[in-house]
Amino acid sequence: MENVSNDSKKVVLSLVQASGTPTLGNYLGAFKNWHEMAEDNDCIFGVADLHAITVRSKPADLRRRSIEMYAMLLALGLNPDKNIVFLQSHVQEHALLGWILNCYTQFGEASRMTQFKDKSTRHADNVNVGLFTYPILMAADILLYNADMVPVGDDQKQHLEIARNIAARFNGIYGDVFKLPEPYIGRHGAKILSLQEPEKKMSKSDPNVKAFISLTDPTDVIVKKIKGAVTDSEARVYYGEGKAGINNLMTIYSCCTGKGMDDIEREFEGKGYGDFKAAVAEAVAEELRPLREEYERILGDKAYIEKCAAEGADKARAIARRTVRKVMKKVGFYQI
Ligand code: TYM
């Protein structure tokens, strides 16, 4: 590959939607793995701003969220000189390949996407076609760069499957054009749940702000939200059936401290939920503090952010163009 060189390395790609301040769920389910993988692989990370317009927002909000999310990726330590860090809308090939892949996706298979069903219920006043074709644009994001591995949380697994199916179908017709991407789902943290309704995932678009921890929440807010997390009346810390709230807090604690579930159970034997929640809050606050400080520092340097975004787009575009040219030739578009 151009710019992300060295054949022995894997191409790792993942994007995050520009739809609000990222949460602890994004961090533990995705970002933490991105950061770990960035050392030894050729990594491409991006802000999915094209995906974000499937839900209506004010132009100024979209602009702000996009650049803030980009700054967050830099704050994570995803070195923009070594990796490609870019905004999706800066590389128009995403939309172009997305269109082409639409024509290689069956209506039935797209209809089976649970996220579409879920989002169309939540945004019943705006069930636009973009919401429906969302996973196909996501397939284009991945296939443009011939990604080997896509580190995501559990909720994106189905989208990865459809991306693989589309790629396999296309390859079946035209020969080996696309690499089939593998999802990379971390052992822990793949599904961080809402602090208020621990049956559903923690989401940055949850209207109840007590349900999620934002990566920019200061320590006192983190403490308050974790203290107020919904648990159960048993007052015994262990991982088990019917304890979704405690299981979730244990998962969060485990991800932040590296401790296993058995160790955590032993640590809090004979102690109540108050002590446990205080420890979880401290661990989360400690984990996020350096990230928040770095984010605020980077956000103050707009020229640096824009320079990185422009360079990232150039590097991404060089790869994306090559793929699109190959795809167009295969499909039979007239070339001059
Ligand atoms: P998005 O923006 O919803 O989330 C970004 C990443 O965070 C993970 N995640 C979670 N993991 C664990 N627990 C949670 N509560 C939680 N919430 C979110 C997501 O699984 C994701 O990995 N469609 C994607 C963005 C996208 C993309 C791509 C991803 C666009 N193109 C190409 C990979 C490859 C999305 O909406 O993620």
Residues whose N, C-alpha, C, O or C-beta is under 5 A from the ligand:
A	BS01	TYM	L13 S14 L15 V16 Q17 G25 N26 G29 A30 A48 M138 D141 I142 P151 V152 G153 D154 D155 Q156 G189 A190 K191 I192 L193 K201 M202
